[in-house]
Amino acid sequence: MSAPEKAGGIQIELQQRAPIQLDANFACARGEVLALVGPSGSGKSTILRAIAGLYRPSKGRIVCGADVWFDTTTGIHVPTPQRSVGFVFQSYALFPHMSAVGNIETALNHLPAQERRERAHKLLAQVHLDGLGSRLPRELSGGQQQRVAVARALARDPEILLLDEPFSAVDRVTRQKLYRELADLRKNLNMPVILVTHDLDEAAMLCDRMCILHRGRTLQTAPPDEIINQPIDRLVARLTDCRNIFKGKVHEHQPVTGTSLLQWNGLTLEAPLDERFAVGEECDWMIPASGIVLHRHDRPSRGEHENPVHGTIVEFTRLGVNTSITLALRSEATTTLQFSVPSHVAQRNRLANGVDIGVSLLKDSIHMMTRQSETSETHD
């Protein structure tokens, strides 16, 4: 029995080739928020529906706590009503003719009528909607409807809470408020919570771990910082929106200084020591935009000696308080770096298209990855 099962968490293993390709394997512990992240069509919602029993994959196993909900090797398939699942759908799926309290009471039919009403009002208060129980869904804002859906999902004290793109139907201001409310609510939720989202920032903000999916396959599951700064390969780096992914060759390892030297476009870069790669071996490597630091005209610093790179600005776009920059390297004009700086820094340093600048690639931000062919990013 795995640790997530012992802790009252959930373990998912799903495989099939068609009609929807799946090769998913991950776990979510009690009290943990796990985000399933990936582009449209990556199988996120299908996996949620399989956990809830609304979809039956051709092969796999789902174990929640000590209960086996699905196991094709033994023929087990527990029906949806018998699975202790709270599910918040993307559209919220509220009954339009029922009040907020009435919607919640539909999940409480195991209680006497009076107890159902009292429990529903307590749940409304828990999601900050006390006093609005008599309103119909059309009389509630999108954010309020979402909170009713969460209250209904929690009504039966489920063993797991599933959230399918729960913030996609509300405006940005409401979304930010709901983020804070979910963060506050989860403090009292002693269950695994699986959140489906295509928004990387949303996942990083709300979850303990992210599971990156591509064409139904789980590529990497780890805390957000690890996935963003240390993706396992080029494909995960691209799926997490890293723009600076390159090929290099290991030149030397220096264990005493904790450094690996990496040859790239005629330059030798210092990177954190990574002896997984042999000297002379080719690898992929990446650096997040935050690891690229502008050499300022008004304030030279010793940091400019850390992996200095020079080039010409070929794209310069102001995006409010930040300015996006694409830099074509002097050593190889077809290779570009993408990063951003505060707009006031861009103005102070007189940056514009065609201007030559220098940047430093911070050693600790460089991450080496196993070499991956270009075709493997698009073909399984």
Secondary structure, DSSP 8 states (H G I E B T S, - for coil): --HHHHTT-EEEEEEE-SSS-EEEEEEE-TT-EEEEE-STTSSHHHHHHHHHTSS--SEEEEEETTEEEEETTTTEE--GGGS-EEEE-TT----TTS-HHHHHHTT-TTS-HHHHHHHHHHHHHHTT-TT-TT--GGGS-HHHHHHHHHHHHHTT--SEEEEESTTTTS-HHHHHHHHHHHHHHGGG--S-EEEEES-HHHHHHH-SEEEEEETTEEEEEE-HHHHHHS-SSHHHHHHTT---EEEEEEEEEETTTTEEEEEETTEEEEEE--TTS-TT-EEEEE--GGGEEE--SS---GGGGSSEEEEEEEEEEEETTEEEEEEEESS-TT-EEEEEEEHHHHHHTT--TT-EEEEEE-GGG-EEE----SGGGT--
